[in-house]
Amino acid sequence: MRSLTSLYAFPIILLMCGLTGAQVDVTATVVLGGGGRSGKAQDASNALLWLTRLDASTASMPPPAQHPRLIQKNKSFQPHVLVVPVGTQVEFPNRDPFFHNVFSLFDGKRFDLGLYEAGSTRDVLFDKPGISYIFCNIHAAMSAVVIALNTPYYGISDRKGQVTIPRVPSGRYTLRAWYETAPPETLNAMTREITIDSNAPTLGVLHFPAPASPSAHKNMYGHDYPPPTPGEPVYVKP
């Protein structure tokens, strides 16, 4: 005779599997502009796709055990695009031999880390969902994007435009997309409701406009950046 524990365990497991649903790896292909018809392969990396559950609560995504880093090195941010769960504290270490002043005063999280020297680090808590455009108040060419999401179901395209969103439970979702130089009306038009199941594990091909040159931005005071001085990469604190 089987114990009560074993008698009840099997239906409980079945119930949990029914609530969880099958999980699939959702794939997509990102194509930029004409898709490299000129013969030169386009770098289609850093397009972001994410899914928000409609027919059930979206699983929470806990902040990572180690703080993600947006490193300043060689007058650039590494990586250029960083996706984090809402509630994540991001480190901004300065690995250059001169000062930086990281800020974001546009969409998403607004902050100013002030001047800080080589070898030091400042932190920012991204406590709300949104897209934050990051700059340096000293070096105009430096830019990055931090995207805080409240869903674990997302993927970023590689250089060939391939995207994988792993372990997505079957169900109804809202699909949203982002690409840095795509205009808002294009991204809004790509937002739609979809059904994910084992018979439909792909989102197909998503077309984004060809990459555009980054538009000039003002410094944190709303002024133009002064022209760089040739041969003087080091900013000396006044």
C-alpha positions in Angstrom: 0.0 0.0 0.0 1.4 3.4 -1.0 1.8 6.1 1.6 -0.5 9.1 1.7 2.5 11.2 0.7 3.1 9.3 -2.5 -0.7 9.2 -3.3 -1.0 13.0 -3.0 2.3 13.9 -4.5 1.5 12.9 -8.1 -1.7 14.9 -8.5 0.0 17.9 -6.9 2.9 17.6 -9.4 0.4 17.4 -12.2 -1.4 20.5 -10.9 1.9 22.5 -10.7 2.8 21.5 -14.2 -0.6 22.6 -15.5 -0.2 26.0 -13.8 3.3 26.4 -15.0 2.7 25.3 -18.6 5.3 24.2 -21.1 8.3 26.4 -21.6 9.8 27.1 -24.9 12.8 29.1 -26.2 11.3 31.8 -28.4 13.4 32.9 -31.4 13.4 35.8 -33.8 15.5 37.4 -36.5 16.2 41.1 -36.6 16.8 42.7 -40.0 18.1 46.3 -40.3 17.2 48.4 -43.3 17.6 46.4 -46.5 19.2 43.5 -44.7 22.7 44.0 -46.2 21.6 43.9 -49.9 24.6 46.0 -50.8 26.8 42.9 -50.1 28.2 44.2 -46.8 26.9 42.4 -43.7 25.2 44.7 -41.2 25.9 44.5 -37.5 22.4 43.8 -36.2 23.3 43.5 -32.5 21.7 45.2 -29.6 18.1 45.1 -30.7 16.0 44.2 -27.6 12.7 42.2 -27.6 10.7 41.5 -24.4 7.5 39.8 -23.5 5.0 40.8 -20.8 2.4 38.1 -19.7 -1.3 39.0 -20.3 -3.1 35.9 -19.1 -1.3 35.4 -15.8 1.1 37.3 -13.6 4.6 37.7 -15.0 7.2 36.0 -13.0 9.3 38.4 -11.0 13.0 38.7 -11.9 15.2 39.1 -8.7 18.2 41.5 -9.0 21.4 39.6 -9.8 23.6 38.4 -6.9 26.5 40.5 -8.3 26.0 44.1 -9.4 26.2 44.5 -13.1 28.9 47.0 -14.3 28.9 49.7 -17.0 32.7 50.2 -17.2 34.2 53.4 -18.5 37.3 52.5 -20.4 39.0 54.1 -23.5 36.5 56.9 -23.4 33.6 54.5 -23.9 31.0 52.5 -21.9 31.3 48.8 -21.9 28.9 47.2 -22.7 27.0 49.8 -24.8 23.5 48.3 -23.9 22.8 46.8 -20.5 19.5 45.1 -19.6 18.7 44.7 -15.8 15.8 43.7 -13.7 13.9 46.5 -11.9 15.5 47.0 -8.5 19.1 46.4 -9.7 22.0 48.5 -8.5 24.5 49.1 -11.4 28.1 49.9 -10.8 29.9 52.6 -12.9 33.6 51.9 -12.4 36.1 54.4 -14.0 38.9 52.4 -15.6 40.4 55.3 -17.5 43.4 57.3 -16.2 41.3 60.5 -16.0 38.0 61.9 -14.6 34.5 61.1 -15.8 31.1 62.5 -14.9 28.3 60.1 -15.8 24.8 61.4 -16.0 21.3 60.7 -17.4 18.8 63.5 -17.5 16.4 62.2 -20.1 14.0 59.2 -20.2 14.2 56.6 -17.5 16.4 57.1 -14.4 17.7 60.6 -13.9 21.0 61.0 -12.0 24.3 62.8 -11.9 27.3 61.0 -10.5 29.6 64.0 -10.4 33.3 64.0 -11.2 35.1 60.9 -10.0 38.7 59.8 -10.6 40.4 56.8 -12.1 40.0 53.6 -10.1 36.8 54.8 -8.3 33.2 53.5 -8.7 29.8 55.1 -8.3 26.5 53.2 -8.1 22.9 53.8 -9.3 19.8 52.0 -8.3 17.4 51.4 -11.3 14.2 51.2 -9.3 11.6 51.7 -12.0 11.1 50.2 -15.5 12.4 52.4 -18.3 15.1 53.2 -20.8 17.9 55.4 -19.5 20.3 57.0 -21.9 23.7 57.5 -20.3 26.4 60.1 -21.1 29.6 61.6 -19.8 29.5 65.3 -19.1 33.2 65.6 -20.1 33.5 63.4 -23.2 30.7 63.9 -25.8 31.3 60.7 -27.7 30.6 58.5 -24.7 27.1 57.0 -24.5 25.3 53.9 -23.3 21.8 52.6 -22.6 20.5 50.9 -19.4 17.1 49.2 -19.8 15.3 48.2 -16.6 12.6 45.5 -17.2 10.0 44.0 -14.9 9.9 40.7 -16.9 12.4 37.9 -17.2 11.4 37.1 -20.8 13.7 39.1 -23.0 16.5 38.7 -25.6 19.1 40.8 -27.3 20.1 40.3 -30.9 23.6 39.2 -31.8 25.6 40.6 -34.7 23.7 38.4 -37.2 20.3 39.6 -35.8 19.5 36.3 -34.0 17.5 36.6 -30.8 16.6 33.9 -28.2 14.2 34.5 -25.3 14.8 31.4 -23.1 12.2 29.4 -21.1 9.0 31.3 -21.9 5.9 29.6 -20.5 3.0 29.1 -23.0 0.4 31.9 -22.9 -0.6 35.3 -24.1 2.0 38.1 -24.1 2.6 41.7 -25.2 5.7 41.9 -27.5 7.7 45.1 -27.3 10.8 46.0 -29.2 13.6 48.5 -28.9 16.5 49.6 -31.1 18.6 52.7 -30.2 18.1 54.6 -33.5 14.6 53.4 -34.3 12.0 56.2 -34.1 9.2 55.9 -31.4 6.5 55.5 -34.1 8.3 52.4 -35.5 8.7 50.8 -32.1 5.1 51.5 -31.2 4.0 49.9 -34.5 5.9 46.7 -33.5 4.1 46.3 -30.2 1.5 43.6 -30.4 -0.2 40.7 -28.6 1.1 37.3 -29.4 0.5 33.7 -28.3 3.5 31.5 -27.3 3.3 27.7 -27.3 5.4 24.8 -28.5 3.7 25.1 -32.0 4.6 28.8 -32.3 8.1 29.2 -30.8 9.3 31.9 -33.3 8.4 35.6 -33.7 9.6 35.5 -37.3 11.5 38.4 -38.9 11.4 41.9 -37.4 12.4 44.8 -39.6 14.1 47.8 -38.1 15.2 51.0 -39.9 18.9 51.0 -41.0 21.1 52.4 -38.2 21.4 56.1 -38.2 24.3 58.2 -37.0 24.0 59.1 -33.4 22.4 62.5 -33.0 24.3 65.2 -31.1 23.3 65.7 -27.5 23.8 68.5 -25.0 25.8 68.2 -21.8 24.0 68.0 -18.4 23.6 71.8 -18.3 21.9 71.9 -21.7 24.9 73.4 -23.5 27.0 72.2 -26.4 30.2 70.3 -25.5 33.4 72.3 -26.0 35.6 71.0 -28.9 38.1 68.5 -27.7 41.7 69.6 -27.3 44.1 67.5 -29.5 46.6 65.5 -27.5 45.0 66.2 -24.2 42.8 63.2 -23.3 43.1 63.8 -19.5 40.6 65.9 -17.8 42.2 67.8 -14.9 39.8 68.5 -12.0 39.6 72.3 -11.4 
